[in-house]
């Protein structure tokens, strides 16, 4: 009887050790996925910020240039704003589902990689 209880105690110890090992493995896998997503997203955010700054100054230049041509500075900015408004409307009406699908697929692909 004593041998059976010793075997059961050893078995329970191994099960507990296995559970701890599985938990550690799950934590490491989650950390790997998180670091992979973060290492992909952070450089993209930096590029997006730099491109946004570039576009800001480009649009300011175009607005001032068109304003000089049209006679009033604010006319140039109205033209630039109208261009972006029309672009946003076209994207929303015709490309919303396509963009949503591709962005969603990209995120899922990165998380499940």
N, CA, C and O atoms as a Tinker XYZ file with bonds, in Angstrom:
   452  protein
     1  N      0.822000   -1.188000    0.000000    73     2
     2  CA     0.000000    0.000000    0.000000    64     1     3
     3  C      0.868000    1.254000    0.000000    63     2     4     5
     4  O      0.542000    2.271000   -0.612000    81     3
     5  N      1.975000    1.140000    0.704000    73     3     6
     6  CA     2.880000    2.255000    0.804000    64     5     7
     7  C      3.496000    2.563000   -0.560000    63     6     8     9
     8  O      3.733000    3.728000   -0.879000    81     7
     9  N      3.757000    1.536000   -1.365000    73     7    10
    10  CA     4.323000    1.728000   -2.699000    64     9    11
    11  C      3.344000    2.470000   -3.605000    63    10    12    13
    12  O      3.741000    3.328000   -4.393000    81    11
    13  N      2.069000    2.132000   -3.484000    73    11    14
    14  CA     1.065000    2.795000   -4.316000    64    13    15
    15  C      0.958000    4.282000   -3.975000    63    14    16    17
    16  O      0.846000    5.112000   -4.877000    81    15
    17  N      0.991000    4.629000   -2.692000    73    15    18
    18  CA     0.895000    6.036000   -2.311000    64    17    19
    19  C      2.151000    6.784000   -2.739000    63    18    20    21
    20  O      2.081000    7.961000   -3.091000    81    19
    21  N      3.292000    6.115000   -2.712000    73    19    22
    22  CA     4.538000    6.740000   -3.156000    64    21    23
    23  C      4.484000    6.993000   -4.666000    63    22    24    25
    24  O      4.917000    8.043000   -5.140000    81    23
    25  N      3.960000    6.040000   -5.403000    73    23    26
    26  CA     3.829000    6.193000   -6.856000    64    25    27
    27  C      2.852000    7.319000   -7.185000    63    26    28    29
    28  O      3.096000    8.110000   -8.096000    81    27
    29  N      1.757000    7.390000   -6.452000    73    27    30
    30  CA     0.761000    8.441000   -6.680000    64    29    31
    31  C      1.360000    9.800000   -6.353000    63    30    32    33
    32  O      1.143000   10.761000   -7.091000    81    31
    33  N      2.120000    9.899000   -5.250000    73    31    34
    34  CA     2.769000   11.165000   -4.902000    64    33    35
    35  C      3.752000   11.590000   -5.986000    63    34    36    37
    36  O      3.808000   12.768000   -6.341000    81    35
    37  N      4.520000   10.658000   -6.510000    73    35    38
    38  CA     5.459000   10.973000   -7.587000    64    37    39
    39  C      4.704000   11.430000   -8.834000    63    38    40    41
    40  O      5.100000   12.385000   -9.502000    81    39
    41  N      3.623000   10.735000   -9.128000    73    39    42
    42  CA     2.818000   11.085000  -10.301000    64    41    43
    43  C      2.221000   12.481000  -10.148000    63    42    44    45
    44  O      2.242000   13.265000  -11.097000    81    43
    45  N      1.696000   12.798000   -8.986000    73    43    46
    46  CA     1.136000   14.127000   -8.739000    64    45    47
    47  C      2.217000   15.200000   -8.830000    63    46    48    49
    48  O      1.963000   16.292000   -9.338000    81    47
    49  N      3.400000   14.904000   -8.350000    73    47    50
    50  CA     4.508000   15.851000   -8.459000    64    49    51
    51  C      4.873000   16.114000   -9.904000    63    50    52    53
    52  O      5.130000   17.255000  -10.287000    81    51
    53  N      4.897000   15.056000  -10.714000    73    51    54
    54  CA     5.213000   15.208000  -12.135000    64    53    55
    55  C      4.111000   15.972000  -12.873000    63    54    56    57
    56  O      4.395000   16.767000  -13.769000    81    55
    57  N      2.859000   15.731000  -12.495000    73    55    58
    58  CA     1.742000   16.453000  -13.112000    64    57    59
    59  C      1.832000   17.940000  -12.777000    63    58    60    61
    60  O      1.608000   18.790000  -13.638000    81    59
    61  N      2.161000   18.249000  -11.522000    73    59    62
    62  CA     2.302000   19.652000  -11.125000    64    61    63
    63  C      3.461000   20.304000  -11.876000    63    62    64    65
    64  O      3.354000   21.443000  -12.329000    81    63
    65  N      4.553000   19.583000  -12.001000    73    63    66
    66  CA     5.713000   20.101000  -12.743000    64    65    67
    67  C      5.365000   20.306000  -14.215000    63    66    68    69
    68  O      5.775000   21.298000  -14.817000    81    67
    69  N      4.612000   19.377000  -14.795000    73    67    70
    70  CA     4.176000   19.504000  -16.188000    64    69    71
    71  C      3.277000   20.729000  -16.361000    63    70    72    73
    72  O      3.409000   21.470000  -17.335000    81    71
    73  N      2.366000   20.934000  -15.411000    73    71    74
    74  CA     1.470000   22.102000  -15.472000    64    73    75
    75  C      2.259000   23.402000  -15.409000    63    74    76    77
    76  O      1.961000   24.338000  -16.151000    81    75
    77  N      3.254000   23.478000  -14.543000    73    75    78
    78  CA     4.084000   24.678000  -14.447000    64    77    79
    79  C      4.858000   24.911000  -15.746000    63    78    80    81
    80  O      4.984000   26.043000  -16.214000    81    79
    81  N      5.370000   23.828000  -16.315000    73    79    82
    82  CA     6.125000   23.941000  -17.566000    64    81    83
    83  C      5.221000   24.410000  -18.701000    63    82    84    85
    84  O      5.629000   25.247000  -19.507000    81    83
    85  N      4.015000   23.888000  -18.774000    73    83    86
    86  CA     3.066000   24.310000  -19.810000    64    85    87
    87  C      2.687000   25.779000  -19.642000    63    86    88    89
    88  O      2.556000   26.508000  -20.625000    81    87
    89  N      2.510000   26.208000  -18.395000    73    87    90
    90  CA     2.181000   27.603000  -18.128000    64    89    91
    91  C      3.331000   28.515000  -18.560000    63    90    92    93
    92  O      3.101000   29.554000  -19.179000    81    91
    93  N      4.551000   28.134000  -18.239000    73    91    94
    94  CA     5.722000   28.921000  -18.654000    64    93    95
    95  C      5.834000   28.967000  -20.176000    63    94    96    97
    96  O      6.166000   30.009000  -20.742000    81    95
    97  N      5.560000   27.849000  -20.837000    73    95    98
    98  CA     5.604000   27.806000  -22.294000    64    97    99
    99  C      4.547000   28.731000  -22.898000    63    98   100   101
   100  O      4.819000   29.423000  -23.879000    81    99
   101  N      3.361000   28.745000  -22.327000    73    99   102
   102  CA     2.301000   29.642000  -22.817000    64   101   103
   103  C      2.700000   31.100000  -22.630000    63   102   104   105
   104  O      2.450000   31.929000  -23.504000    81   103
   105  N      3.324000   31.420000  -21.487000    73   103   106
   106  CA     3.783000   32.796000  -21.265000    64   105   107
   107  C      4.849000   33.187000  -22.286000    63   106   108   109
   108  O      4.831000   34.303000  -22.805000    81   107
   109  N      5.768000   32.283000  -22.572000    73   107   110
   110  CA     6.829000   32.580000  -23.534000    64   109   111
   111  C      6.283000   32.733000  -24.953000    63   110   112   113
   112  O      6.753000   33.580000  -25.712000    81   111
   113  N      5.301000   31.920000  -25.308000    73   111   114
   114  CA     4.684000   32.052000  -26.632000    64   113   115
   115  C      3.954000   33.386000  -26.756000    63   114   116   117
   116  O      4.034000   34.044000  -27.793000    81   115
   117  N      3.248000   33.786000  -25.706000    73   115   118
   118  CA     2.546000   35.079000  -25.721000    64   117   119
   119  C      3.544000   36.227000  -25.817000    63   118   120   121
   120  O      3.312000   37.196000  -26.540000    81   119
   121  N      4.644000   36.120000  -25.097000    73   119   122
   122  CA     5.684000   37.142000  -25.160000    64   121   123
   123  C      6.292000   37.219000  -26.553000    63   122   124   125
   124  O      6.572000   38.310000  -27.051000    81   123
   125  N      6.497000   36.073000  -27.179000    73   123   126
   126  CA     7.043000   36.045000  -28.536000    64   125   127
   127  C      6.110000   36.740000  -29.517000    63   126   128   129
   128  O      6.557000   37.541000  -30.337000    81   127
   129  N      4.824000   36.439000  -29.439000    73   127   130
   130  CA     3.855000   37.074000  -30.337000    64   129   131
   131  C      3.780000   38.576000  -30.097000    63   130   132   133
   132  O      3.740000   39.363000  -31.043000    81   131
   133  N      3.761000   38.966000  -28.830000    73   131   134
   134  CA     3.681000   40.388000  -28.498000    64   133   135
   135  C      4.906000   41.132000  -29.003000    63   134   136   137
   136  O      4.783000   42.216000  -29.573000    81   135
   137  N      6.078000   40.564000  -28.801000    73   135   138
   138  CA     7.296000   41.240000  -29.257000    64   137   139
   139  C      7.359000   41.284000  -30.779000    63   138   140   141
   140  O      7.867000   42.253000  -31.343000    81   139
   141  N      6.855000   40.260000  -31.448000    73   139   142
   142  CA     6.840000   40.256000  -32.911000    64   141   143
   143  C      5.926000   41.347000  -33.448000    63   142   144   145
   144  O      6.294000   42.077000  -34.368000    81   143
   145  N      4.735000   41.456000  -32.873000    73   143   146
   146  CA     3.789000   42.488000  -33.315000    64   145   147
   147  C      4.340000   43.881000  -33.005000    63   146   148   149
   148  O      4.256000   44.779000  -33.843000    81   147
   149  N      4.899000   44.065000  -31.813000    73   147   150
   150  CA     5.441000   45.374000  -31.439000    64   149   151
   151  C      6.628000   45.750000  -32.320000    63   150   152   153
   152  O      6.766000   46.907000  -32.716000    81   151
   153  N      7.483000   44.776000  -32.629000    73   151   154
   154  CA     8.649000   45.086000  -33.459000    64   153   155
   155  C      8.252000   45.388000  -34.892000    63   154   156   157
   156  O      9.027000   46.001000  -35.627000    81   155
   157  N      7.084000   44.980000  -35.299000    73   155   158
   158  CA     6.591000   45.309000  -36.625000    64   157   159
   159  C      5.868000   46.650000  -36.620000    63   158   160   161
   160  O      6.004000   47.436000  -37.558000    81   159
   161  N      5.105000   46.910000  -35.570000    73   159   162
   162  CA     4.260000   48.098000  -35.524000    64   161   163
   163  C      5.065000   49.372000  -35.243000    63   162   164   165
   164  O      4.799000   50.409000  -35.851000    81   163
   165  N      6.030000   49.313000  -34.348000    73   163   166
   166  CA     6.771000   50.512000  -33.958000    64   165   167
   167  C      7.494000   51.153000  -35.144000    63   166   168   169
   168  O      7.356000   52.362000  -35.332000    81   167
   169  N      8.252000   50.417000  -35.950000    73   167   170
   170  CA     8.877000   51.069000  -37.110000    64   169   171
   171  C      7.852000   51.637000  -38.098000    63   170   172   173
   172  O      8.086000   52.678000  -38.712000    81   171
   173  N      6.725000   50.953000  -38.245000    73   171   174
   174  CA     5.696000   51.463000  -39.148000    64   173   175
   175  C      5.103000   52.766000  -38.614000    63   174   176   177
   176  O      4.802000   53.669000  -39.395000    81   175
   177  N      4.934000   52.874000  -37.309000    73   175   178
   178  CA     4.419000   54.111000  -36.722000    64   177   179
   179  C      5.411000   55.247000  -36.955000    63   178   180   181
   180  O      5.009000   56.367000  -37.269000    81   179
   181  N      6.696000   54.966000  -36.805000    73   179   182
   182  CA     7.714000   55.993000  -37.036000    64   181   183
   183  C      7.660000   56.472000  -38.484000    63   182   184   185
   184  O      7.720000   57.674000  -38.743000    81   183
   185  N      7.547000   55.545000  -39.420000    73   183   186
   186  CA     7.465000   55.915000  -40.831000    64   185   187
   187  C      6.192000   56.725000  -41.092000    63   186   188   189
   188  O      6.231000   57.708000  -41.832000    81   187
   189  N      5.083000   56.331000  -40.504000    73   187   190
   190  CA     3.825000   57.053000  -40.698000    64   189   191
   191  C      3.937000   58.483000  -40.164000    63   190   192   193
   192  O      3.451000   59.418000  -40.799000    81   191
   193  N      4.571000   58.657000  -39.010000    73   191   194
   194  CA     4.742000   60.006000  -38.455000    64   193   195
   195  C      5.612000   60.856000  -39.382000    63   194   196   197
   196  O      5.283000   62.012000  -39.647000    81   195
   197  N      6.716000   60.295000  -39.874000    73   195   198
   198  CA     7.592000   61.055000  -40.765000    64   197   199
   199  C      6.902000   61.404000  -42.084000    63   198   200   201
   200  O      7.048000   62.519000  -42.585000    81   199
   201  N      6.164000   60.469000  -42.635000    73   199   202
   202  CA     5.430000   60.746000  -43.870000    64   201   203
   203  C      4.348000   61.791000  -43.618000    63   202   204   205
   204  O      4.089000   62.634000  -44.476000    81   203
   205  N      3.718000   61.742000  -42.453000    73   203   206
   206  CA     2.697000   62.743000  -42.118000    64   205   207
   207  C      3.296000   64.141000  -42.025000    63   206   208   209
   208  O      2.700000   65.106000  -42.506000    81   207
   209  N      4.461000   64.256000  -41.412000    73   207   210
   210  CA     5.128000   65.561000  -41.335000    64   209   211
   211  C      5.485000   66.051000  -42.736000    63   210   212   213
   212  O      5.289000   67.222000  -43.059000    81   211
   213  N      6.011000   65.150000  -43.564000    73   211   214
   214  CA     6.335000   65.504000  -44.948000    64   213   215
   215  C      5.089000   65.994000  -45.679000    63   214   216   217
   216  O      5.118000   67.024000  -46.353000    81   215
   217  N      3.992000   65.243000  -45.541000    73   215   218
   218  CA     2.746000   65.616000  -46.227000    64   217   219
   219  C      2.201000   66.947000  -45.704000    63   218   220   221
   220  O      1.644000   67.731000  -46.472000    81   219
   221  N      2.357000   67.206000  -44.410000    73   219   222
   222  CA     1.896000   68.474000  -43.852000    64   221   223
   223  C      2.601000   69.642000  -44.530000    63   222   224   225
   224  O      1.955000   70.583000  -44.989000    81   223
   225  N      3.926000   69.577000  -44.591000    73   223   226
   226  CA     4.665000   70.685000  -45.191000    64   225   227
   227  C      4.453000   70.757000  -46.701000    63   226   228   229
   228  O      4.435000   71.847000  -47.273000    81   227
   229  N      4.294000   69.609000  -47.347000    73   227   230
   230  CA     3.999000   69.613000  -48.775000    64   229   231
   231  C      2.653000   70.291000  -49.037000    63   230   232   233
   232  O      2.527000   71.101000  -49.955000    81   231
   233  N      1.668000   69.959000  -48.238000    73   231   234
   234  CA     0.338000   70.557000  -48.410000    64   233   235
   235  C      0.330000   72.037000  -48.072000    63   234   236   237
   236  O     -0.377000   72.816000  -48.712000    81   235
   237  N      1.105000   72.432000  -47.078000    73   235   238
   238  CA     1.219000   73.863000  -46.793000    64   237   239
   239  C      1.829000   74.593000  -47.989000    63   238   240   241
   240  O      1.361000   75.660000  -48.386000    81   239
   241  N      2.877000   74.002000  -48.552000    73   239   242
   242  CA     3.500000   74.612000  -49.726000    64   241   243
   243  C      2.544000   74.702000  -50.900000    63   242   244   245
   244  O      2.467000   75.734000  -51.566000    81   243
   245  N      1.810000   73.616000  -51.158000    73   243   246
   246  CA     0.842000   73.628000  -52.264000    64   245   247
   247  C     -0.254000   74.655000  -51.999000    63   246   248   249
   248  O     -0.678000   75.363000  -52.912000    81   247
   249  N     -0.714000   74.738000  -50.746000    73   247   250
   250  CA    -1.751000   75.715000  -50.407000    64   249   251
   251  C     -1.287000   77.140000  -50.630000    63   250   252   253
   252  O     -2.018000   77.948000  -51.204000    81   251
   253  N     -0.084000   77.457000  -50.185000    73   251   254
   254  CA     0.452000   78.805000  -50.405000    64   253   255
   255  C      0.677000   79.074000  -51.895000    63   254   256   257
   256  O      0.386000   80.166000  -52.383000    81   255
   257  N      1.190000   78.085000  -52.606000    73   255   258
   258  CA     1.457000   78.254000  -54.044000    64   257   259
   259  C      0.159000   78.493000  -54.816000    63   258   260   261
   260  O      0.066000   79.419000  -55.622000    81   259
   261  N     -0.854000   77.634000  -54.554000    73   259   262
   262  CA    -2.145000   77.822000  -55.230000    64   261   263
   263  C     -2.804000   79.130000  -54.817000    63   262   264   265
   264  O     -3.449000   79.787000  -55.635000    81   263
   265  N     -2.645000   79.515000  -53.543000    73   263   266
   266  CA    -3.193000   80.783000  -53.085000    64   265   267
   267  C     -2.559000   81.965000  -53.808000    63   266   268   269
   268  O     -3.238000   82.944000  -54.120000    81   267
   269  N     -1.255000   81.873000  -54.073000    73   267   270
   270  CA    -0.590000   82.925000  -54.833000    64   269   271
   271  C     -1.094000   82.996000  -56.257000    63   270   272   273
   272  O     -1.241000   84.086000  -56.809000    81   271
   273  N     -1.363000   81.849000  -56.861000    73   271   274
   274  CA    -1.887000   81.814000  -58.227000    64   273   275
   275  C     -3.315000   82.353000  -58.272000    63   274   276   277
   276  O     -3.672000   83.102000  -59.181000    81   275
   277  N     -4.136000   81.966000  -57.281000    73   275   278
   278  CA    -5.553000   82.341000  -57.275000    64   277   279
   279  C     -5.801000   83.747000  -56.733000    63   278   280   281
   280  O     -6.907000   84.270000  -56.874000    81   279
   281  N     -4.815000   84.355000  -56.129000    73   279   282
   282  CA    -4.981000   85.731000  -55.679000    64   281   283
   283  C     -5.135000   85.884000  -54.183000    63   282   284   285
   284  O     -4.755000   86.923000  -53.643000    81   283
   285  N     -5.671000   84.905000  -53.492000    73   283   286
   286  CA    -5.806000   84.929000  -52.033000    64   285   287
   287  C     -5.252000   83.624000  -51.475000    63   286   288   289
   288  O     -5.505000   82.548000  -52.016000    81   287
   289  N     -4.498000   83.731000  -50.393000    73   287   290
   290  CA    -3.863000   82.546000  -49.813000    64   289   291
   291  C     -4.905000   81.508000  -49.406000    63   290   292   293
   292  O     -4.715000   80.315000  -49.639000    81   291
   293  N     -5.985000   81.946000  -48.810000    73   291   294
   294  CA    -6.965000   80.979000  -48.317000    64   293   295
   295  C     -7.655000   80.209000  -49.440000    63   294   296   297
   296  O     -8.155000   79.110000  -49.204000    81   295
   297  N     -7.694000   80.758000  -50.656000    73   295   298
   298  CA    -8.249000   79.986000  -51.775000    64   297   299
   299  C     -7.415000   78.731000  -52.032000    63   298   300   301
   300  O     -7.959000   77.665000  -52.319000    81   299
   301  N     -6.125000   78.861000  -51.930000    73   299   302
   302  CA    -5.252000   77.699000  -52.112000    64   301   303
   303  C     -5.525000   76.624000  -51.084000    63   302   304   305
   304  O     -5.536000   75.436000  -51.408000    81   303
   305  N     -5.747000   77.034000  -49.849000    73   303   306
   306  CA    -6.030000   76.055000  -48.806000    64   305   307
   307  C     -7.414000   75.434000  -48.988000    63   306   308   309
   308  O     -7.616000   74.265000  -48.662000    81   307
   309  N     -8.365000   76.208000  -49.504000    73   307   310
   310  CA    -9.679000   75.640000  -49.806000    64   309   311
   311  C     -9.572000   74.580000  -50.899000    63   310   312   313
   312  O    -10.240000   73.548000  -50.825000    81   311
   313  N     -8.747000   74.820000  -51.899000    73   311   314
   314  CA    -8.574000   73.851000  -52.994000    64   313   315
   315  C     -7.937000   72.569000  -52.456000    63   314   316   317
   316  O     -8.378000   71.467000  -52.782000    81   315
   317  N     -6.896000   72.717000  -51.630000    73   315   318
   318  CA    -6.243000   71.538000  -51.051000    64   317   319
   319  C     -7.225000   70.773000  -50.161000    63   318   320   321
   320  O     -7.276000   69.545000  -50.221000    81   319
   321  N     -7.993000   71.468000  -49.351000    73   319   322
   322  CA    -8.979000   70.822000  -48.482000    64   321   323
   323  C    -10.056000   70.113000  -49.300000    63   322   324   325
   324  O    -10.478000   69.010000  -48.953000    81   323
   325  N    -10.501000   70.749000  -50.389000    73   323   326
   326  CA   -11.508000   70.120000  -51.250000    64   325   327
   327  C    -10.959000   68.848000  -51.885000    63   326   328   329
   328  O    -11.671000   67.851000  -52.009000    81   327
   329  N     -9.689000   68.885000  -52.285000    73   327   330
   330  CA    -9.062000   67.684000  -52.856000    64   329   331
   331  C     -9.079000   66.533000  -51.850000    63   330   332   333
   332  O     -9.459000   65.413000  -52.192000    81   331
   333  N     -8.668000   66.808000  -50.613000    73   331   334
   334  CA    -8.648000   65.747000  -49.604000    64   333   335
   335  C    -10.057000   65.318000  -49.200000    63   334   336   337
   336  O    -10.282000   64.147000  -48.894000    81   335
   337  N    -10.989000   66.236000  -49.196000    73   335   338
   338  CA   -12.370000   65.868000  -48.903000    64   337   339
   339  C    -12.936000   64.938000  -49.960000    63   338   340   341
   340  O    -13.596000   63.952000  -49.631000    81   339
   341  N    -12.685000   65.242000  -51.223000    73   339   342
   342  CA   -13.162000   64.377000  -52.309000    64   341   343
   343  C    -12.473000   63.012000  -52.275000    63   342   344   345
   344  O    -13.104000   61.980000  -52.502000    81   343
   345  N    -11.170000   63.022000  -51.990000    73   343   346
   346  CA   -10.435000   61.762000  -51.897000    64   345   347
   347  C    -10.996000   60.897000  -50.774000    63   346   348   349
   348  O    -11.194000   59.696000  -50.956000    81   347
   349  N    -11.252000   61.496000  -49.617000    73   347   350
   350  CA   -11.816000   60.754000  -48.489000    64   349   351
   351  C    -13.202000   60.216000  -48.819000    63   350   352   353
   352  O    -13.529000   59.086000  -48.455000    81   351
   353  N    -14.007000   60.999000  -49.495000    73   351   354
   354  CA   -15.351000   60.555000  -49.873000    64   353   355
   355  C    -15.286000   59.376000  -50.838000    63   354   356   357
   356  O    -16.036000   58.411000  -50.693000    81   355
   357  N    -14.406000   59.452000  -51.809000    73   355   358
   358  CA   -14.252000   58.360000  -52.777000    64   357   359
   359  C    -13.761000   57.092000  -52.078000    63   358   360   361
   360  O    -14.275000   56.002000  -52.327000    81   359
   361  N    -12.759000   57.244000  -51.198000    73   359   362
   362  CA   -12.269000   56.077000  -50.466000    64   361   363
   363  C    -13.370000   55.464000  -49.612000    63   362   364   365
   364  O    -13.514000   54.242000  -49.574000    81   363
   365  N    -14.137000   56.283000  -48.938000    73   363   366
   366  CA   -15.198000   55.776000  -48.067000    64   365   367
   367  C    -16.286000   55.069000  -48.858000    63   366   368   369
   368  O    -16.780000   54.020000  -48.443000    81   367
   369  N    -16.657000   55.636000  -49.989000    73   367   370
   370  CA   -17.749000   55.048000  -50.763000    64   369   371
   371  C    -17.340000   53.796000  -51.519000    63   370   372   373
   372  O    -18.122000   52.849000  -51.608000    81   371
   373  N    -16.136000   53.772000  -52.064000    73   371   374
   374  CA   -15.782000   52.692000  -52.976000    64   373   375
   375  C    -14.730000   51.720000  -52.452000    63   374   376   377
   376  O    -14.648000   50.595000  -52.947000    81   375
   377  N    -13.927000   52.112000  -51.475000    73   375   378
   378  CA   -12.825000   51.248000  -51.069000    64   377   379
   379  C    -12.858000   50.856000  -49.598000    63   378   380   381
   380  O    -11.913000   50.228000  -49.123000    81   379
   381  N    -13.900000   51.199000  -48.864000    73   379   382
   382  CA   -13.959000   50.947000  -47.428000    64   381   383
   383  C    -13.858000   49.454000  -47.111000    63   382   384   385
   384  O    -13.052000   49.054000  -46.273000    81   383
   385  N    -14.664000   48.637000  -47.770000    73   383   386
   386  CA   -14.664000   47.192000  -47.504000    64   385   387
   387  C    -13.329000   46.565000  -47.884000    63   386   388   389
   388  O    -12.820000   45.700000  -47.171000    81   387
   389  N    -12.768000   46.996000  -48.997000    73   387   390
   390  CA   -11.487000   46.462000  -49.444000    64   389   391
   391  C    -10.385000   46.787000  -48.443000    63   390   392   393
   392  O     -9.590000   45.917000  -48.086000    81   391
   393  N    -10.336000   48.048000  -47.989000    73   391   394
   394  CA    -9.325000   48.449000  -47.006000    64   393   395
   395  C     -9.515000   47.720000  -45.679000    63   394   396   397
   396  O     -8.545000   47.266000  -45.073000    81   395
   397  N    -10.754000   47.609000  -45.234000    73   395   398
   398  CA   -11.047000   46.934000  -43.973000    64   397   399
   399  C    -10.607000   45.475000  -44.036000    63   398   400   401
   400  O    -10.028000   44.955000  -43.082000    81   399
   401  N    -10.880000   44.821000  -45.150000    73   399   402
   402  CA   -10.503000   43.415000  -45.306000    64   401   403
   403  C     -8.988000   43.251000  -45.277000    63   402   404   405
   404  O     -8.480000   42.365000  -44.590000    81   403
   405  N     -8.263000   44.084000  -46.005000    73   403   406
   406  CA    -6.819000   43.943000  -46.073000    64   405   407
   407  C     -6.131000   44.286000  -44.753000    63   406   408   409
   408  O     -5.173000   43.619000  -44.361000    81   407
   409  N     -6.607000   45.307000  -44.075000    73   407   410
   410  CA    -6.021000   45.659000  -42.784000    64   409   411
   411  C     -6.312000   44.560000  -41.761000    63   410   412   413
   412  O     -5.428000   44.184000  -40.992000    81   411
   413  N     -7.530000   44.049000  -41.747000    73   411   414
   414  CA    -7.878000   42.956000  -40.840000    64   413   415
   415  C     -7.056000   41.714000  -41.098000    63   414   416   417
   416  O     -6.579000   41.077000  -40.159000    81   415
   417  N     -6.883000   41.362000  -42.366000    73   415   418
   418  CA    -6.070000   40.196000  -42.709000    64   417   419
   419  C     -4.619000   40.381000  -42.293000    63   418   420   421
   420  O     -3.977000   39.437000  -41.833000    81   419
   421  N     -4.099000   41.597000  -42.455000    73   419   422
   422  CA    -2.709000   41.881000  -42.061000    64   421   423
   423  C     -2.521000   41.678000  -40.560000    63   422   424   425
   424  O     -1.541000   41.071000  -40.129000    81   423
   425  N     -3.461000   42.187000  -39.770000    73   423   426
   426  CA    -3.362000   42.063000  -38.319000    64   425   427
   427  C     -3.463000   40.595000  -37.898000    63   426   428   429
   428  O     -2.685000   40.140000  -37.061000    81   427
   429  N     -4.398000   39.865000  -38.462000    73   427   430
   430  CA    -4.553000   38.447000  -38.124000    64   429   431
   431  C     -3.307000   37.664000  -38.526000    63   430   432   433
   432  O     -2.854000   36.796000  -37.780000    81   431
   433  N     -2.750000   37.964000  -39.697000    73   431   434
   434  CA    -1.546000   37.276000  -40.159000    64   433   435
   435  C     -0.382000   37.516000  -39.209000    63   434   436   437
   436  O      0.384000   36.597000  -38.922000    81   435
   437  N     -0.243000   38.753000  -38.714000    73   435   438
   438  CA     0.850000   39.068000  -37.784000    64   437   439
   439  C      0.654000   38.382000  -36.440000    63   438   440   441
   440  O      1.622000   37.909000  -35.844000    81   439
   441  N     -0.573000   38.319000  -35.956000    73   439   442
   442  CA    -0.823000   37.713000  -34.651000    64   441   443
   443  C     -0.665000   36.193000  -34.714000    63   442   444   445
   444  O     -0.140000   35.591000  -33.777000    81   443
   445  N     -1.105000   35.573000  -35.791000    73   443   446
   446  CA    -1.052000   34.122000  -35.903000    64   445   447
   447  C      0.247000   33.589000  -36.493000    63   446   448   449
   448  O      0.411000   32.377000  -36.634000    81   447
   449  N      1.160000   34.471000  -36.835000    73   447   450
   450  CA     2.432000   34.054000  -37.434000    64   449   451
   451  C      3.237000   33.199000  -36.508000    63   450   452
   452  O      4.333000   32.767000  -36.862000    81   451
